[in-house]
Amino acid sequence: MSKESLVPVERVERTILVMRGRRVILDADLAALYGVTVSVFNQAVKRNTERFPADFAFQLTSEEHESLRSQSVILKSGRGAHRKYLPYVFTEHGAVMAASILNSPKAVEMSVEVVRAFVRLRQILASNRQLAAKVEELELKLATHDKVLKGHHGNIQSLYAVIENLLPVPSEKQIGFRGKKLPPVKP
């Protein structure tokens, strides 16, 4: 994050959701980041629909919206507090395109932070995949090693059992004040 950044990347990351297998940001969250109201934001998008193909933005179904509302508890009380229309969500490319149609300095600067957040999430996911692959590789080696050793002096599991038996057992002694045991109360 740069010193001049308006919003930390971590805050932008918290607004990224997964819908239909894609990482997206709600129109209301993008509007807030870009410093405009949701209605102004969505008006600008509707005036430029050709810039937002399905892989850039899409409108949630009522089921998706209900699921999102129940998960994040975004309900507000009072008249006029709820949206009349289903929200739109924007992928990384859609978020950048939205900044370009808003054409304000804040929107342009924030689009950089949005892209950084998406990139950082991609890196985290990639490192998790690498870690999962390494764990799987170790499990495979362990299984292979066990098969090789079964005919000989045992396997790794039995080696673990022997090592566990050598470890000291925690004491069962109670620490602290021990009072006299009172006789049970008769009903």
C-alpha positions in Angstrom: 0.0 0.0 0.0 1.4 3.4 -0.9 1.5 6.2 1.7 -0.9 8.3 -0.4 -3.4 5.4 -0.6 -7.0 6.4 0.4 -8.0 2.9 1.6 -5.8 0.0 2.7 -5.7 -3.0 0.4 -6.9 -5.2 3.3 -10.2 -3.2 3.5 -10.8 -3.7 -0.2 -10.0 -7.4 0.2 -12.8 -7.7 2.8 -15.3 -6.6 0.2 -14.3 -9.2 -2.3 -16.8 -12.1 -2.5 -17.0 -15.3 -4.5 -20.2 -15.6 -6.6 -20.7 -18.1 -9.4 -17.1 -19.2 -9.0 -15.7 -15.7 -9.5 -14.2 -13.2 -7.2 -16.4 -10.1 -7.3 -17.2 -6.8 -5.5 -20.8 -5.6 -4.9 -21.8 -2.4 -6.7 -22.5 -0.7 -3.3 -18.9 -1.5 -2.1 -17.4 -0.2 -5.4 -19.5 2.9 -5.3 -18.4 3.6 -1.7 -14.7 3.0 -2.7 -15.1 5.3 -5.7 -16.8 8.0 -3.7 -20.2 8.0 -5.4 -23.7 6.9 -4.5 -24.9 3.5 -5.6 -27.5 5.1 -7.9 -24.9 7.3 -9.6 -22.6 4.3 -10.0 -25.3 2.0 -11.5 -26.5 4.8 -13.8 -23.0 5.2 -15.2 -22.8 1.4 -15.7 -26.2 1.3 -17.4 -25.2 4.1 -19.8 -22.1 2.0 -20.8 -23.5 -1.5 -20.9 -21.3 -2.4 -23.9 -18.3 -2.0 -21.6 -19.6 -4.7 -19.2 -19.8 -8.1 -20.7 -20.9 -11.0 -18.5 -17.3 -11.7 -17.4 -16.9 -8.1 -16.2 -20.2 -7.7 -14.3 -23.5 -9.5 -13.7 -26.7 -9.0 -11.7 -27.4 -11.3 -8.8 -30.4 -13.5 -8.8 -32.9 -13.1 -6.0 -31.7 -16.3 -4.4 -28.0 -15.1 -4.5 -29.1 -11.8 -3.0 -31.1 -13.5 -0.2 -28.1 -15.8 0.5 -25.8 -12.8 0.7 -28.1 -10.9 2.9 -28.5 -13.7 5.4 -24.7 -14.4 5.5 -23.6 -10.8 6.0 -26.6 -9.5 8.0 -26.8 -6.4 5.9 -30.5 -5.7 6.6 -31.3 -2.2 7.9 -34.5 -1.2 9.6 -36.8 1.6 8.5 -38.7 2.6 5.4 -36.6 2.9 2.2 -33.6 1.1 3.8 -33.8 -1.8 1.4 -32.8 -1.9 -2.3 -35.5 -2.0 -4.9 -33.3 -3.7 -7.5 -31.0 -6.7 -7.3 -27.4 -5.6 -6.9 -24.7 -6.0 -9.6 -21.3 -7.5 -8.9 -18.1 -6.7 -10.7 -15.0 -8.8 -11.4 -11.6 -7.3 -11.3 -11.9 -6.2 -14.9 -15.3 -4.8 -14.4 -14.1 -2.8 -11.3 -11.4 -1.2 -13.4 -13.8 -0.5 -16.3 -16.2 1.1 -13.8 -13.5 3.5 -12.6 -12.8 4.5 -16.2 -16.4 5.4 -16.9 -16.7 7.4 -13.6 -13.5 9.2 -14.7 -12.9 10.9 -11.3 -9.4 11.1 -9.7 -10.6 9.2 -6.7 -12.1 6.4 -8.9 -8.9 6.1 -10.8 -6.8 5.9 -7.7 -9.1 3.4 -6.0 -9.2 1.2 -9.1 -5.4 0.7 -8.5 -6.1 -0.5 -4.9 -8.9 -2.8 -6.1 -6.6 -4.4 -8.6 -3.9 -4.8 -5.9 -6.5 -6.5 -3.7 -7.5 -9.0 -6.4 -3.8 -9.7 -7.2 -3.0 -10.3 -3.6 -5.9 -12.7 -3.2 -4.8 -14.6 -6.4 -1.3 -14.9 -4.8 -2.7 -16.2 -1.6 -4.8 -18.8 -3.4 -1.8 -19.9 -5.5 0.3 -20.3 -2.4 -2.5 -22.3 -0.7 -2.6 -24.6 -3.8 1.2 -25.1 -3.6 0.9 -26.0 0.1 -1.9 -28.4 -0.6 0.1 -30.1 -3.3 3.1 -30.4 -0.9 0.9 -32.0 1.8 -0.5 -34.4 -0.8 3.0 -35.3 -1.9 4.0 -36.0 1.7 1.0 -38.2 2.3 1.8 -40.1 -0.9 5.4 -40.6 0.3 4.2 -41.7 3.7 1.8 -44.3 2.1 4.5 -45.5 -0.2 7.0 -45.7 2.6 4.6 -47.7 4.8 4.0 -50.2 2.0 7.8 -50.7 1.5 8.4 -51.2 5.2 5.5 -53.6 5.9 7.5 -56.6 5.0 10.4 -55.7 7.1 10.5 -54.4 10.7 7.2 -52.5 10.7 6.0 -49.3 9.3 6.1 -45.6 10.2 2.9 -45.8 12.1 4.4 -48.4 14.4 7.5 -46.2 14.8 5.3 -43.3 15.8 3.6 -45.6 18.4 7.0 -46.5 19.9 8.1 -42.9 20.1 4.8 -41.9 21.8 5.4 -44.7 24.4 8.8 -43.2 25.1 7.4 -39.7 25.7 6.7 -38.8 29.4 3.1 -39.0 30.5 1.7 -35.9 32.0 1.2 -36.2 35.8 -2.3 -36.9 37.0 -1.6 -35.1 40.3 -3.9 -32.1 41.1 -2.4 -28.8 41.8 -3.9 -26.6 44.4 -5.9 -26.8 47.7 -7.6 -30.0 48.5 -10.3 -29.9 51.1 -11.8 -32.8 53.1 -14.3 -34.9 51.3 -17.8 -34.3 52.8 -20.3 -37.1 53.2 -23.1 -37.1 50.6 -26.2 -35.2 51.5 -29.2 -37.5 52.2 -32.5 -36.4 50.5 
